[in-house]
Amino acid sequence: MHVLLIHPNYHSGGAEIAGNWPPAWVAYLAGALKTAGYDRVTFLDAMTNHLDDDQLRAKMIELAPDVVGVTAITPSIYKAEQVLEVAREVVPEALRVLGGVHATFMYKQVLSEAPQVDVIVRGEGEEIFVNLIRAVDEGRYLQDRRQIHGLAFRAGDEIVATKAATTVKDVDGIDADWSILEWSKYIYVPLGVRVAIPNMARGCPFTCSFCSQWKFWRDYRVRDPRKVVDEIEKLVNDHQVGFFILADEEPTINKAKFTEFCHELIARGLPDRVKWGINTRVTDIMRDKDLLGLWRKAGLVHVSLGTEAAAQMKLDLFNKETKVGNNKEAIRLLREADIFTEAQFIVGLDNETAETLEETYQMAWDWQPDLANWSMYTPWPFTPLFQELGDKVEVFDFSKYNFVTPIMKPEAMERGELLDRVMNNYRRFYMKKALFHYPWRGTGFRRRYLLGCLKAFLRAGFQRTFYDLGKVGYWGPQTRKKVNFHFDKSREIAPAQMEDWTAVHDRKIAAAERKKAVKAQLAEERAAKVMACGGGTEQM
């Protein structure tokens, strides 16, 4: 049984400016397959190696796989579908499998628009994919596929979704096969070292309305910190990794486990050999301010904070459980601990104005993070906020859902002006940082890291890959009215997917009405029971 896994060739000019990121999903899937006895697993990183369709055709013909598996986040979905179209052309007998967060929630859309997809893995892939491969290997896939949990497929004109699989409960039993990656290709530009993306936990207990992580992973599970450090030590020793980012949405949620993780890194002498970064919440920084010195001693050098919005009304809209005033204090605490800070702002909602964009810049400069990013609001089509926005979402070309393309059109400005004002924020922030901060503040590692970050920004800017500026034709304020985002207007929501959304929406409305009715009934019963002396409703 030969399984070919492919990472689709999608680029957007966002996170790529910091380097080529190793696709961790393939290491975890390959590890699960090999643990189950399926050793013949091949991986093609079409994104990092810029493999076009012709190159993929040649590779598939050469490898002749029994199964072709590909993953996709929302913006890479069409590239992933195209990979499986190539597979249908040149290895038609191979089973074509699609996984990832987009296909998990949008399986009706995908199966409606992409008949080349044989089956979708819905949810965490390790156990579901192994069960699928075992059924294929034993020749019983077609007759047993309705009994395999976590799948979606077409059966004639019917779209079938089997019972949802449980989440992976034994997260400590997951053994990633990192050897499947070409490590020389994955370099973190600011430090010029190899980079990895392991995870310490899965899931998130918070329910931010713009995010999908809590829906995809469902329950929150934390690995044994010692086993996580075992994995990192192996990455350092076997693959010469010099920097890693924990893939968790918020690894600091479990204070005790994260603290144990830091102590374990220190005990093994790893901070002298590898540095690392995390994404976390402002509230955790405030809670753990007395532990920030320990974090830095453990090798943590970079914290990306979801400050999200300068205007509190946006934080409330996103269901972020924090206040704007906390952001400046969290950044100050990290700076004092010698940890680099990156502030993330979400812009581009329908209520965005020139004034609110200027406000984010003024706050960024006032807070003084080392780095600042302005990301375009991207309404993931499977999140609550997407459906609440309703007709305000006009673009269904999912290839543009990449944090750098303005999907929403603000009422007060055109998309080109929005992009121009965001670029103006970047220009002012980094020009002042480059001239007055990075070269002069700090020495040794701090100075080298900041100049490395500046190098990454400058390189992406000169190559016109930053924010997809080259693709849309933006060259400065003079071109803001001429930019072309190349939206594919033929893309629409499939009727099957729309019916599914409508059913979910109707159920939510019905549940809300039931809840309201129950509250009203309880209120009436309580009022009826409040009697005065003598059984009346009024005091004597």
N, C-alpha and C positions, 0 to 999 in steps of 0.2 A: 504494500500500500504506500504509494508515493503522494505526499501532500505538499503542494506548492502554495506558499503564502506570499502575498504581494501587498506592498504599501503603495497606494496610488500616487501618481505624479501630479500633486497639486501644490501650487505656490501662491502666496497672497501678500508677501511683504510685511508681515506682522512680526511674530516671535522669531522668524528666521533671521532677523538682522543680528541676533546674538550667536548664531551658529546653526549647524545641522544637528537636529535633535534625534536621538536614537528612538525608534518606535518600540516602546516597551511592550506593547500588546503582543508582538510576535514572540518575544522572549518568554512571556508567561504562557502563551498557547503552546509553543514548541516544547516547553518544559513539561506541561501537562500531557501532551501527546507521547513524549518519550518515557515519562513515568508509566504510562499505560501500555508501553511496549511498541509504540509506533516511532521507530528511529529514523525513518526515511522522510525527513522534513527539509525542504529547501525554501530559502527566503530570497526574494528580490525586492530591494528597496528602490522602487521606480522614482520616488520623490528625490532622495538624496543623489541618486545617480542620473537623474533627468532622463529616464528611459522613455522613449516615445512608443507609439503603438507598433511600429515595425520592429523595433528591438524586442518588445515583449512577445511578438509573434514568433520571432526566431528562437527566443529562449524557451517558449512553451513547446514548440515543435521539438527542440533538442531534449527537453526534460521529460516530455510525455507523461504528465502527472495523472493520477487517478482522481484527485480532488484539487480544485483551485479555490483558495480562500482569500478574501480581501476584506478590509475594514474601511469604514468611512465615518468621519464626523460630517455635520451638515454641509459645509462648503465643498467637501471633496466627494460628495455622493455621486455626481455625474462622472467624475473620473473613475470612481470605483465601478460604476455600472459599465463604463467603456472597457475597463480591464476584462470584465466578464463577457462582454460582447466579443472581444478578441479571442477569449478562450472558447466561446461557442464556435467561432470560425475555424480555429486550428486544432483544438482538442475537444471535439464535440461529445466524446464519450465521457469526459471528465465531469464530475458533479461540481456545479458552480455555486459557491457559498458566499454570502455577504453577512457581515456582522457590524457591530459598532452602535453608538448611541442613536444615530439618525434612523437607521433601519429598524432598531428595536421599537421605537415609538411610531415611526412612519411606514411601517411595513405594508400597509394598504396602498399608500402612495407609490412606494418603490415597486411593488408587484404589479401595480396597474401600468406604470410607465416603462418598466424594464423586464420584458418577458425572458431575457437571457439569464435572469437570476432564478436559479432552481430552488434555493431554500435560504431563509434568513435565520440566523441565530439571534434570539432576542434575550438580551441581558448579558451577565458575566459569561465569558466564553469557555473557561477552562473545562467545566464539567459537561456543559451542553455539547460543545464541539467534540469532546472525546466520545460521548454517547453516540453522536451522529456518525463519526468516523468508524466506530466499532460496528454500527449497523450496516454501513456501506461495505466494510471489509468482510462481513459475514453474509453479504448478499441479501439482506432482509430490509434494506432501507425503505423501498417503496411500500411494502406491506405493513411495516411497523412505524412509519413516520408519524402517524397520528397519535401514537403512544409515547413518542419521545417529547418530553417537556421542553418548552422554550424555543419552539420552531414556528415558522410561518412559511407557507408555500401556496402555490396554486394547484388546485385539483379540478381540471376542466375550467369552468367559468367561476368556480368558487375560490375565494381566498380563505385559507384555513389557518387559524392560529391555535396551536396546541396549548394545553395548560401551562401557565407560567412556571418556570423552574424556580426552585428555591435558590437563594443566594449561597455563595460558597461559605460554609460555616467554618471550615477548618482552614483559615487563612494562613496559619503557620505551616500547613502542609503543602502550600504552593511552592514549587521549586522552579524558578525561572531558568531557562537555558540561554544565558547571555552570550554564549560562544557562537550563536547563530548569526550575530551581527558583525559587520565589517568595521571594527572599532577605529581604524585609522581615519574613517570618514566623518566621525562625530566629534567635532571640535567646538569648544566654548570660546568664542572670539575674544572676550575681554581678558582671559587669562592664557589663551593659546594652549589649552589642555583638553584631554578627552573628557566627555561629559556623559553622565548616565541619569536615568529618571526612574529610580526604584520607588516603591510605595511602602508606607508604614501602616496605613489604614485604608479602608474602603468605606465610602458612604459619607454622609454629612447629616447631623441632626437638625440643621437649619433648613428653612424652606423659602429661600429668596425666590421671588416670583419670576426672575429673569433667568434662573439657573436650572440646569437639568441633572446635576450630579446627584441630588437627593432622590430624584425619581429613578435614575438608572440603577444606583447601587442599593437603594432602599434602606436597609438597616446599616447602622454604623458598627464596624468591626475593626479592632486594633490588633496588629500582630505583636508577638513577643519582641520587645526591643532588642534582645540579644540576638534573635534570629535575623532581624533587620540589619544589625551591625555585622553579623556573619556574611550576609549578602554583599554589603558594602565593602567589607574587607576583601572578599573574593573579587569584586570588581576592580579594586585597587591593585591587588596582587597579580591577578590573571590578565587583566585588560588595561592596566596602567591608567585607570580613570583618575583624574585630578580634580574634578568638580562634579557634584551631583545636586539635583533638585528633587526633593521629595514630591512625588506626584499627587499627594493628598491635597484636597481642597483646603484643609486646615489641620495640619498635623499636631497643632498645639491644643486641640480641644481637650484631650485627655492629659491633664497636667502631669500626673504621676508617671504615665508611660513615656511622655516626651522627656521628662527629667531623667528617667532611667536610661533612655536612649542617649542623651548627652553624656551621662556619666560613663556609659559603656564605651562610647567613642574615645573619651579621654583615657580610660583605663587601658585601651589597646594602642594608644599612641597614634591614632589615626589623624587627629587635627594637624599634625605636622606634614601629613602626606596628601590630604584631600580637604578641600573647602566645600561649602555647600550653601544652598539657599532654600527658602520656603515661601509659600503664600500663606498668609494668615489674616486674622481679623484684628482690628484696632482694640477691641475689648479684651482679647487675650494678652496683648502687650501691656495694657493697663493692669490686668490681673497679675501678671507675672513679672512686674517691673523689677522685683528683687532677684529674679533669676536670669536677667539678661546677661550678666557677666558670665554666668555658667554657659549660656548658649554660645557666647563668643569664644570662650575657652574650648568648647567642643568643636570649633571650626565653622560655626555658622557666621557667614559674612554678608548675606544678602537676604533681606526680607521685603517681599512685595505685599503692600497693604491695600486691601480693597476699600479705599476711602470712597470710591465710586462717584460721588457727586458733591459739588460745593453747596448746592441748595438742599436744605433738609427735606423739602417736599419730595425730592427725588429719592432720598434714602427711604422715606416712608413708602413711596410707591413700590420700591424694590423689596420691601419688607426687611430691610437691613436693621438689625437690632443694635444700632449705634447712633451717636450724635456727632455732628460736624465738629463741635468743640473738642472732642476726644482725639481727633486726627493729629492736630498740631502737637499735642502733648505726647502721643505715642511716638511720633517721629523724633521729638526731642529726646525721649528716653532711649531710643535705639541709637541715635547719634552719640549720646554720652557713653553708650556701651561699645562704641566703635563698630557698629553693624550698619552696613549700607542700607538705605531705605529707597524703595521705589513706590511712588504713589500712583494709584490707578484711578482714573476718572472716566466715567461713562458719560458720553455726550451724544447728542443727536436724536433726542426724543422729539415728539411733535411740538412740545412747548419750549423748545430751545430757542434762544434769542441771542443777538450779538452781546447783550448785557450779561446773560448767564455764562456764555463762553468766556467773556472777559473776567467774570467773577472766579471761574475755575483757575485761570492763570494767576490772578492776584492772590488767591489762596495758596496755590502751589508755591509761589515765590515767598509768601509769608511763612509757610510751614517749613520751607527749605529741605525737602527730601533731596537725596543725591540724584535721583532720577524721577522723571514724571512721564506718564503715558496718558494720552487721551484716546480712548477707544470708542469707536462708533457703536451706539446701542444696536445690538443684534438680537432681534426677537426670535429666539429658537422656536420653531413651529410646534414644539411639543410641551411648551411651558404655559403656565396659567396666564402670564402677562400677554402672550401672543393672542390668545383668544379674547382676552379683555379688550385689546386694542381694536379688534374687529376690522372695519373697513379702512382704518388708518394705515393698515399694512397693505401696500399696493404692489410690492415686489415679491414674486414667488420664484425668482431665479435663485435657487439655494446656493449656487456657486459664489454668490456675492455676500453670503452671510458669514463674513470673515473678520469682523471687528474693524476693518479699515474702509469699508464701503458704506456710505450713508443709506441704509435701507429705508429708514423713515424720512419723510420730507417734513421738516419743521414748518409750521404755519407761517412763521415770520421770515423765512428765507429759502432760497433755492439750495439744492444739494451742493452745487459748486461753491456757493458762498460759505456754506457750512464747512466744507473741506478747507477752503482758503483760511478761514478763521482758526481752524484747528492747527493748520500749518503755521499760522502766525504765532500761536501759543508755543509750538515746538521751537520755532526760530528764536524767539525772545528768551525762552527759558535756557536753551542749550548754548546760545551765543554768550549769555552772561556767565553761565557755568564754565564754559570753555576758557573765557578770558580772565575771569576773576576768582574762580574756585578750584577747578580740577588741578591745574598745574602748581598751585601755591598752597593748598591746604592739606597738610599731612605729608608724611614721607613713607618710604618703603612700600609695603603692600597696599596701603590705602591709596597712595598716589598712583601706583601701577594699575590698580583695579579701575579707578575712575577714568584714567586715560585710556584703558582698554575698552571701557564702555563707550567713551567718546569715539574711539576708533571704529567701533561697530556701527554707530550712528552715521559717521561720516562716510564709511564705505558703502553702506546701503543708500545713502543720499547721492553719492557720485554715480553709483550704478543704476540709479532711478528705480530701485526695487523697494525702497522704503514706502510703506503705505500704498503700494501699487501705483505710485505717481507716474511712472513711465507708461503704464498701460492705459491710464485714463487721460494722459496728455496734460498734466498739470505742471507748469513751469514757474508759477508765481502768481501774485495777485492779478496780473494782466491777463491770465488765462482762465480765471475762475468761471467766466461765463461760457467757456468753450470746452470744458472738460466733458468727457463722455464715459459714463460708467459701463456702457455696453450691456445693459440689462437685457436678458432674453425674455421678451414680452410674451413669447408663446408658452412659457411655463405657467401652468395653472395647478391648482389643487385638484387632485383626482376626485371624482364623485364618491368613490368608496371611502376615501379618507375624510371627505367633507361630511358624509353621513355619520361616520364614527365620531367626529368632533361634535356634530349636532346632538347625537345621542348622549355624549358625555355632558355637554352643556345643559341639555334638558334634565339630566339626572341631578346636576348640581343645583339647578333652579328648584327642582322638586324637593330636594333635600333641604334647601334653605327655607322653602315655604313650610315644610313640615316642622322644622326647628322653630320657626316663628310662631306657628300655630300652637305647638307644645308650650312655648314660653307664655303665650297669651292665656292658654288654658290654666297653666299653673298659677299665673298672676290672679286670674279670676277666682280660683279655688282658695288662694291665700286670703284674698279680700273677703270672701264669703265667710271664712273662719274667724276673722277679726271682729269679735262681738264685744259690746260694752256690758257693764253690769246689768243684770236682769235679762240678758239675752238680746238686747237691742243693738243698734249700730251707733247710738249716740250716748255720750256720758250724761249722767243725771246732773 
